[in-house]
Amino acid sequence: MSQVTFTGERLHAGSSLFGVDLARHRAPYVYALDYAQGGRVLDLGCGSGYGTAELADALPRIVGLDRIPPDAKNERNNIDWVRADLRGNPLARGSFHLIVSFQVIEHLEDPSIYLESISRLLAPGGTAIITTPNLLTSDKINPFHVHEYEAEELRECLAPYFDEVVMQGVGVSANVKPYFDQRLERIEKIMKIDPLGLRNLLPASWITWLFAKGALLVRRGIQSSDTGMPEATLQDFPIGPADPADIDLLAICRKNASA
């Protein structure tokens, strides 16, 4: 399968510039392993597949679904890759004990088809784990993000599709918080160049190109600064009860066994 093009939105393992961001997004995958319990697992919206590979290294088998192909380095013999759109995915109703879908819902103006798909694919007694950036701590400039959420808004959005929704969050340790503070500060400086938001009048392809270049520029600036890029581990992103300071929201959504 072909290498996925860098966009500034989809992460690719191996770049020192994105080591902190990758640890941030790996943390929910490791957390989700406690919910696998030997059942069938689906990574819905798996992107480049680094998280799917993380799960596959610890589980007998997993399905990864996305519209794009994964990075070749994330290939595993126990991963079934499915190229499909949510509107026409070929997977059977009630066929997964665990569904993880990380950093997807913020891309959807109307998440109803997405959430209906998760609910339909989830087996009775199953669990879906969904993450998304926390609006309260987001930099709010990502052109790929159509709608970002606060914790209560996300809970209300999910509640009609599941029997139980428990809101959690992905926190940030003192080790990596300066990185995120510095990143936000650098982004705000760049945004001051365009105080009227004229960039939004550009063609969408130009906006996303500028976003990708900006993502690299900001991180290279941090890497070459006096503080440098911190060495991040999964422990730098603890998962617990939702807090306004969390960097990401994490929702645990359950379907009753009698459903």
GIQUI-V345880 format. One record per backbone hydrogen bond with DSSP energy under -1.0 kcal/mol. CO is the residue of the C=O (numbers start at 0). NH is the residue of the N-H. If there is no record, write none. Layout:
co=CO nh=NH
co=CO nh=NH
//
This chain:
co=14 nh=17
co=17 nh=21
co=18 nh=22
co=19 nh=23
co=20 nh=24
co=21 nh=25
co=22 nh=26
co=25 nh=29
co=26 nh=30
co=27 nh=31
co=30 nh=33
co=31 nh=34
co=32 nh=35
co=35 nh=38
co=39 nh=96
co=39 nh=97
co=40 nh=62
co=41 nh=99
co=42 nh=64
co=45 nh=48
co=47 nh=70
co=48 nh=52
co=49 nh=53
co=50 nh=54
co=51 nh=55
co=52 nh=56
co=54 nh=57
co=54 nh=58
co=61 nh=79
co=62 nh=42
co=63 nh=81
co=64 nh=44
co=64 nh=45
co=65 nh=83
co=70 nh=73
co=71 nh=74
co=75 nh=78
co=77 nh=61
co=79 nh=63
co=81 nh=65
co=84 nh=87
co=91 nh=94
co=95 nh=122
co=96 nh=126
co=97 nh=41
co=98 nh=128
co=99 nh=43
co=100 nh=130
co=103 nh=106
co=104 nh=107
co=105 nh=145
co=105 nh=146
co=110 nh=114
co=111 nh=115
co=112 nh=116
co=113 nh=117
co=114 nh=118
co=115 nh=119
co=116 nh=120
co=117 nh=121
co=119 nh=93
co=120 nh=95
co=122 nh=125
co=125 nh=254
co=126 nh=98
co=127 nh=252
co=128 nh=100
co=129 nh=250
co=130 nh=102
co=131 nh=248
co=133 nh=136
co=133 nh=137
co=141 nh=144
co=148 nh=134
co=149 nh=153
co=150 nh=154
co=151 nh=155
co=152 nh=156
co=153 nh=157
co=154 nh=158
co=157 nh=160
co=163 nh=253
co=165 nh=251
co=166 nh=241
co=167 nh=249
co=168 nh=239
co=169 nh=246
co=169 nh=247
co=172 nh=176
co=175 nh=179
co=176 nh=180
co=177 nh=181
co=178 nh=182
co=179 nh=183
co=180 nh=184
co=181 nh=185
co=182 nh=186
co=183 nh=187
co=184 nh=188
co=185 nh=189
co=186 nh=190
co=187 nh=191
co=189 nh=192
co=190 nh=193
co=193 nh=196
co=196 nh=199
co=197 nh=200
co=198 nh=201
co=202 nh=206
co=203 nh=207
co=204 nh=208
co=205 nh=209
co=206 nh=210
co=207 nh=211
co=208 nh=212
co=209 nh=213
co=210 nh=214
co=211 nh=215
co=212 nh=216
co=213 nh=217
co=214 nh=218
co=215 nh=219
co=216 nh=220
co=217 nh=221
co=218 nh=222
co=219 nh=223
co=221 nh=224
co=232 nh=235
co=233 nh=236
co=235 nh=172
co=237 nh=170
co=239 nh=168
co=242 nh=245
co=246 nh=133
co=247 nh=169
co=248 nh=131
co=249 nh=167
co=250 nh=129
co=251 nh=165
co=252 nh=127
co=253 nh=162
co=253 nh=163
co=255 nh=258
//
